[in-house]
Amino acid sequence: MIREHSAGCTLAVRAHPGAKKTAITGIYGEGDQAALKVAVNAPPIEGRANEALIAFLAETLRQPKSSVQLLSGKSSRSKLFLIKGLSTPEAATALRKAMSPEGHFAGTE
């Protein structure tokens, strides 16, 4: 799901646009095919869901939006993001911190 990249790390995401709120909802798939499951409170129209997803990932990973770049999956639910300047361990720590005490991921409205 999170992999090293020369510019930082990449994050595989499985997006679910049109949700009531934007939140990390779990893990999609297993092993090398695993992706972070994210419900997105934006429709998949004119790139709005991608923009909302970039903003959410930037906030969750505590990075500027300019450091989150969509590498692949512009019109797909399966996406790959480059997080510039963030190492794999730093990204993993930030995602763990985004989890609620009950073990579920917390999200934003």
C-alpha positions in Angstrom: 0.0 0.0 0.0 2.9 2.4 0.9 6.1 2.1 -1.1 9.4 3.9 -1.3 9.8 6.4 -4.2 12.8 8.5 -5.1 10.8 11.7 -4.4 9.1 10.3 -1.2 6.6 7.5 -1.2 3.6 6.2 -3.1 0.2 5.4 -1.6 -2.3 3.0 -3.3 -5.9 4.2 -2.6 -9.2 2.6 -3.5 -11.7 5.5 -3.6 -15.4 5.4 -3.0 -16.8 8.7 -4.2 -20.2 10.1 -3.3 -20.0 9.1 0.4 -21.7 11.0 3.2 -18.3 11.9 4.7 -14.7 11.7 3.7 -13.0 9.0 5.8 -10.5 6.1 5.7 -12.7 3.1 5.9 -10.2 0.3 5.9 -7.9 -1.7 3.6 -8.9 -3.0 0.2 -7.2 -6.2 -1.0 -4.2 -8.0 0.5 -0.4 -8.2 0.2 1.1 -6.3 -2.7 -2.3 -5.5 -4.0 -3.5 -3.8 -0.8 -4.8 -0.2 -1.0 -6.1 2.3 1.5 -9.9 2.4 1.3 -11.2 6.0 1.4 -14.8 7.1 1.2 -14.9 10.6 -0.5 -17.6 13.2 0.1 -17.5 14.4 -3.5 -19.0 13.2 -6.7 -16.7 11.6 -9.4 -17.5 14.5 -11.8 -15.0 16.9 -13.3 -12.2 15.7 -11.0 -14.0 16.8 -7.8 -13.5 13.5 -6.0 -9.8 13.5 -6.9 -9.4 17.0 -5.6 -11.2 16.1 -2.4 -9.0 13.0 -2.0 -5.8 15.0 -2.5 -7.0 17.5 0.2 -7.9 14.7 2.6 -4.6 12.8 2.1 -2.6 16.0 2.6 -4.5 16.8 5.8 -4.2 13.2 7.1 -0.5 13.0 6.3 0.2 16.6 7.5 1.6 17.6 4.2 0.9 20.6 1.9 -1.6 19.7 -0.9 1.1 20.5 -3.4 3.1 17.5 -2.2 0.3 15.1 -3.0 0.2 14.1 -6.7 -2.1 11.7 -8.5 0.2 9.4 -10.5 -2.4 7.0 -12.0 -6.1 6.3 -11.8 -7.6 9.6 -12.7 -10.9 8.1 -13.8 -10.6 4.8 -11.8 -11.5 3.9 -8.2 -8.0 2.4 -7.9 -5.5 5.3 -7.6 -1.8 5.7 -7.0 -0.6 8.9 -5.2 3.0 10.3 -4.9 3.6 12.0 -1.5 6.6 14.1 -2.1 9.1 14.5 0.7 7.5 11.9 3.0 9.2 8.6 3.7 7.4 5.3 3.9 7.8 5.0 7.8 6.5 8.6 8.2 3.5 7.9 6.0 2.7 4.7 7.9 3.0 6.6 11.3 0.7 9.3 10.1 -1.9 6.8 8.9 -1.8 5.0 12.2 -2.3 8.3 14.0 -5.4 8.9 11.9 -7.0 5.8 13.5 -9.5 6.3 16.2 -9.1 4.5 19.6 -11.6 1.9 18.5 -9.2 0.8 15.7 -11.2 2.5 12.9 -9.9 5.4 10.8 -11.3 8.8 11.6 -12.3 11.1 8.8 -13.5 14.6 8.1 -16.9 15.9 7.2 
